[in-house]
């Protein structure tokens, strides 16, 4: 199958105009602009003969009327707040293009298209609300309790405001699909720095996250001698330093770790902190590496607890790595060799994606195109039109190979 790359670019730039913010977009889940984008996609799917609906959690689903082999493809269409124009939207438009070309080519079967809701996690209760709902993993109790993290209100109320109250939440029909494909910007610098154009994803990392709490004694900063202080802030900084010393000795080649949240109480210049908290996150796709990092973190917490402050650790989340289908990786590699010879590589994804939710259910594949400067989740996020067009061709070709039985 051959993509109409100008059509892809036209659609992406049109979506860019919906919720435009500087050179990016502001299109949070269930905002007015998000619903405009979802309705636009539903209209495009109906125009090529798909049965199209926006379900009870705002997933857009287009179903091809065919009994032949079917591939499911898509991503998400909402954005982070005041962020980039390609994160998610690129994969949705690539999927739409694959569906169009499959119809135009007259292949038996076709492409169902999905734009998942809230991959960017604007709402509480699930990391990937739309795809987890599609997988059957979001209960009505979670729906009832879910609220917007930026204060826009309850999920149920915002669904009602969007006209979606009472609609059925669709569930994946696993026996319908030969495969799931998702495309995305890399959101990193590997492809750009190595002058490569296509990343074939091998796995999506697990994310393990921990809250560490430090209890000292709050006291006067001017009259308490240094030797007797039980400074929670100092204990926090000491542990952070030890993490940065020790993790490089035991990590894997793709491991990353971050102290992304720190708080010190009461946070006043003339008061010794009595309490402090840090959130530590690390990511890797290899279970043995994850176990080593966790064991080392707990060892360092015990070491810190032997000091003047009490130090405790709490698990916030430990997800499971998702591995992409090896057969579908080979299909993407074959398409990349055809259209981007010597300009591709296989790589893990360090970010979470909807594909990790679908991968345990049906064979799944994911591919990346370069991010300029490695920037994402910011309004300066960008990819060249040339790289977008090349990625579309590889993506559509790979799906065509699966539908024709050659991939």
C-alpha positions in Angstrom: 0.0 0.0 0.0 1.2 3.5 -0.9 0.4 6.4 1.4 -0.9 9.8 0.1 1.6 11.7 2.1 0.2 15.1 1.1 -3.2 14.0 2.5 -1.5 13.0 5.7 0.2 16.4 6.1 -3.0 18.2 5.3 -4.9 16.3 8.0 -2.2 16.8 10.6 -2.0 20.6 9.9 -5.8 20.8 10.1 -5.8 19.1 13.5 -3.1 21.5 14.5 -5.5 24.3 14.0 -8.0 22.9 16.5 -7.0 24.3 19.9 -3.9 26.0 18.4 -1.5 27.4 21.0 1.6 29.2 19.6 3.1 26.5 17.3 1.5 23.6 19.3 -2.0 22.9 20.6 -4.0 23.0 23.9 -6.5 20.2 23.5 -7.0 18.4 26.8 -9.4 15.5 27.1 -13.1 16.4 26.8 -12.4 20.1 26.2 -14.4 21.8 23.5 -11.5 21.5 21.1 -10.9 17.9 21.9 -14.5 17.1 21.0 -14.2 19.1 17.8 -11.2 17.0 16.8 -13.0 13.7 17.7 -16.0 14.6 15.7 -13.8 15.5 12.8 -12.2 12.1 12.9 -15.5 10.4 13.2 -16.7 12.3 10.1 -13.6 11.3 8.1 -14.2 7.6 9.0 -17.8 7.7 7.9 -16.7 9.3 4.6 -14.7 6.2 3.7 -17.6 3.9 4.6 -16.6 3.0 8.2 -19.2 2.6 10.9 -18.0 5.4 13.2 -18.9 6.2 16.8 -17.6 8.1 19.9 -18.2 5.8 22.8 -19.1 6.4 26.4 -15.5 7.3 27.4 -14.8 9.4 24.3 -12.9 6.8 22.3 -13.4 7.3 18.6 -13.8 4.0 16.8 -14.2 3.4 13.1 -15.1 -0.1 12.0 -14.6 -1.3 8.4 -17.5 -3.3 7.0 -15.6 -6.3 5.9 -15.2 -10.0 6.8 -11.6 -10.2 5.6 -8.5 -9.7 7.6 -8.6 -6.7 9.9 -5.9 -4.6 11.4 -6.6 -2.2 14.3 -4.6 1.1 14.2 -4.6 4.3 16.1 -3.3 6.4 19.0 -4.8 9.3 20.9 -6.0 12.7 19.8 -6.0 14.9 22.9 -2.9 16.8 24.0 -1.1 17.7 27.1 -1.9 21.2 28.3 -0.3 23.8 26.1 1.8 21.2 24.4 2.8 19.7 21.0 0.8 19.1 17.8 2.0 15.7 16.9 2.0 13.7 20.2 -0.8 11.2 19.5 -2.3 13.0 16.5 0.4 11.6 14.2 -0.6 8.0 15.0 -4.3 8.7 14.5 -3.8 10.3 11.1 -1.4 7.6 10.0 -4.1 5.1 11.0 -6.8 7.0 9.1 -4.5 7.1 6.0 -4.0 3.3 6.3 -7.7 2.8 6.4 -8.2 5.1 3.3 -5.5 3.4 1.3 -6.8 -0.1 2.2 -10.2 0.9 0.8 -8.7 2.5 -2.3 -6.5 -0.4 -3.0 -9.4 -2.9 -2.8 -7.6 -5.2 -0.4 -9.7 -7.9 1.3 -10.4 -6.8 4.9 -9.2 -3.4 6.0 -8.2 -1.2 8.9 -10.3 -0.3 11.9 -9.2 3.0 13.4 -9.3 4.1 17.0 -8.4 7.4 18.8 -8.2 6.5 22.5 -9.3 9.0 25.1 -7.0 10.4 27.7 -3.7 8.7 27.0 -2.3 11.9 28.5 -3.9 11.1 31.8 -5.9 14.3 32.4 -8.2 12.3 34.6 -7.6 10.2 37.7 -8.3 6.5 38.1 -6.2 5.0 35.2 -3.0 5.7 33.4 -4.5 5.2 30.0 -8.2 5.7 30.5 -9.4 5.1 27.0 -7.4 2.1 26.0 -7.8 0.5 29.4 -11.6 0.9 29.0 -11.3 -0.6 25.6 -9.4 -3.5 27.1 -12.2 -4.0 29.7 -10.1 -2.8 32.7 -12.0 0.3 33.8 -14.8 -0.3 36.2 -17.9 1.8 36.7 -16.6 2.6 40.2 -13.4 4.0 38.6 -15.6 6.1 36.2 -17.6 7.4 39.2 -14.5 8.5 41.1 -12.5 9.9 38.3 -11.8 13.7 38.4 -9.9 16.1 36.2 -6.4 16.5 37.6 -6.4 20.2 36.6 -9.7 21.0 38.3 -12.2 21.0 35.5 -14.5 18.6 37.3 -15.7 15.0 37.5 -15.3 12.7 34.5 -19.0 11.8 34.5 -20.0 15.4 34.4 -17.6 16.3 31.6 -18.8 13.3 29.5 -22.4 14.5 30.0 -21.4 18.0 28.9 -19.9 16.5 25.8 -23.1 14.6 25.0 -21.7 11.2 25.8 -23.6 10.3 29.0 -25.2 6.9 28.9 -23.3 5.7 25.8 -21.8 2.2 25.8 -18.1 1.9 26.4 -16.8 -0.3 23.6 -14.6 -3.4 24.3 -12.0 -4.8 22.0 -13.0 -7.9 20.0 -9.7 -9.8 20.1 -10.7 -12.4 17.6 -11.4 -9.7 15.0 -7.9 -8.5 14.6 -4.6 -9.8 13.1 -2.7 -7.0 14.7 -2.6 -3.5 16.3 -0.3 -0.8 15.0 0.5 2.5 16.6 2.9 5.2 15.3 4.2 8.1 17.4 6.9 10.7 17.6 9.9 9.4 19.4 9.8 12.1 22.2 13.6 11.6 22.5 16.8 12.3 20.7 18.0 8.9 19.6 16.8 9.0 16.0 17.8 12.6 15.4 21.3 12.3 16.9 22.0 9.1 14.9 20.6 10.6 11.7 17.9 7.9 11.5 14.3 8.1 10.4 12.4 5.1 11.7 12.4 3.5 15.1 10.9 0.0 15.3 9.8 -0.5 18.9 10.8 -3.7 20.7 9.2 -3.0 24.0 7.6 -0.3 26.2 9.2 0.1 29.5 7.7 -0.5 32.9 7.5 2.5 35.2 8.2 1.8 38.9 7.6 4.7 41.3 8.1 5.2 45.0 7.3 7.8 47.7 10.0 8.2 50.3 9.2 10.1 53.5 11.7 11.7 55.9 10.7 12.5 59.5 13.1 14.7 61.5 12.6 17.4 64.1 11.4 20.9 63.1 13.4 23.5 65.1 14.9 27.0 65.0 17.5 27.5 62.3 19.5 30.0 64.3 19.7 28.4 67.8 19.9 24.7 67.0 23.5 23.5 66.8 24.5 21.6 63.7 25.7 18.5 65.6 22.2 17.8 67.1 20.0 18.6 64.2 17.6 16.1 62.7 17.1 17.9 59.4 14.7 16.1 57.1 15.7 18.1 54.1 19.4 17.2 54.5 18.5 13.5 54.8 16.5 13.8 51.6 19.5 15.3 49.7 21.8 12.7 51.1 19.6 9.9 49.8 19.2 11.6 46.4 23.0 11.8 46.2 23.4 8.1 47.0 20.9 7.2 44.3 22.9 9.1 41.7 26.1 7.4 43.0 24.8 3.8 43.0 22.3 3.5 40.2 24.8 3.9 37.4 26.7 0.9 38.7 23.7 -1.5 38.4 21.5 -0.1 35.6 20.9 -1.4 32.1 21.8 0.3 28.9 18.4 1.9 28.6 17.6 2.5 32.3 16.5 6.0 33.3 15.6 7.3 36.8 14.2 10.6 38.0 13.5 12.4 41.3 10.6 14.3 39.9 9.0 15.6 43.1 10.5 17.0 46.3 8.7 18.7 49.1 10.2 20.1 52.4 8.0 21.2 55.3 7.5 23.8 56.6 9.6 25.3 53.8 10.7 28.5 55.7 14.3 29.9 55.6 14.5 30.2 59.4 13.1 26.7 60.3 14.9 23.4 60.1 12.7 21.1 58.0 10.9 18.5 60.2 9.4 16.6 57.2 10.4 15.9 53.6 9.2 13.8 50.8 10.6 12.7 47.4 9.1 10.6 44.6 11.6 8.4 42.8 10.8 6.9 39.4 12.8 4.5 37.3 12.1 2.9 33.9 13.3 -0.2 32.1 12.0 -3.0 30.0 14.0 -5.8 31.6 12.5 -7.3 34.8 15.9 -8.3 36.2 17.1 -4.7 35.8 14.0 -3.3 37.5 14.5 -5.8 40.4 18.1 -4.7 40.8 17.2 -1.0 40.9 14.4 -1.6 43.4 16.6 -3.7 45.7 19.3 -1.0 45.6 16.7 1.8 46.4 15.4 -0.2 49.4 19.0 -0.7 50.6 19.7 3.0 50.3 16.5 3.8 52.2 17.6 1.5 55.0 21.0 3.2 55.1 19.3 6.6 55.3 17.0 5.3 58.1 20.1 4.6 60.2 20.8 8.3 60.3 19.2 11.0 62.4 15.8 10.9 60.6 13.3 8.2 60.2 13.0 7.2 56.5 10.2 5.1 55.0 9.3 4.0 51.5 6.0 3.3 49.8 5.2 1.8 46.5 3.2 4.1 44.2 3.1 1.9 41.1 5.0 -1.0 39.5 3.8 -1.5 35.9 4.8 -4.4 33.7 6.9 -4.0 30.5 5.0 -4.6 27.3 6.8 -6.4 24.5 5.9 -5.9 20.9 5.3 -8.8 18.5 8.5 -10.1 17.0 6.7 -11.0 13.8 5.3 -7.5 13.5 8.7 -6.0 14.3 10.0 -7.9 11.3 7.2 -6.5 9.1 8.0 -2.9 10.1 11.7 -3.6 9.5 10.9 -4.9 6.0 8.9 -1.8 5.3 11.6 0.4 6.7 14.3 -1.3 4.6 12.2 -0.6 1.5 11.5 3.1 2.2 14.3 4.2 4.6 17.2 1.9 3.8 20.0 2.1 6.5 17.9 4.8 8.3 16.1 2.7 10.9 16.9 0.9 14.1 15.2 -1.2 16.7 14.7 0.4 20.1 12.7 0.3 23.3 10.2 3.0 24.1 11.0 5.0 27.3 7.6 6.6 27.4 4.2 4.9 28.0 1.8 4.4 25.1 -1.6 2.9 24.5 0.1 0.0 22.7 1.3 -1.3 26.0 -2.4 -1.8 27.0 -3.3 -3.6 23.8 -0.2 -5.7 23.4 -1.2 -8.4 26.0 -4.5 -8.8 24.1 -3.5 -9.0 20.4 -0.2 -8.9 18.5 1.0 -5.3 18.5 3.6 -3.1 16.8 4.8 0.4 17.3 7.1 2.7 15.3 8.7 6.1 15.9 9.6 9.1 13.7 12.2 11.6 14.9 11.4 14.5 17.3 13.3 17.7 16.5 15.6 18.4 19.4 14.0 15.4 21.3 11.3 17.9 22.5 7.8 16.7 23.4 5.1 17.7 25.9 5.9 21.4 24.9 4.5 23.7 22.3 7.8 23.7 20.4 7.5 19.9 19.7 8.0 19.3 16.0 9.0 16.8 13.2 9.9 17.8 9.7 7.2 17.3 7.0 9.7 15.1 5.2 10.1 12.8 8.2 6.3 12.7 8.8 5.7 11.7 5.1 8.4 9.0 5.2 7.0 7.6 8.5 3.5 7.5 7.0 4.8 5.5 4.0 6.5 2.9 6.2 3.5 2.6 8.5 1.0 2.2 5.7 3.2 -0.3 3.8 3.7 -2.4 6.9 -0.1 -2.6 7.5 -0.6 -3.5 3.8 1.9 -6.4 4.2 -0.1 -7.8 7.1 -3.5 -7.4 5.3 -2.1 -9.1 2.1 -0.5 -11.9 4.1 3.1 -11.1 3.2 4.0 -9.6 6.6 
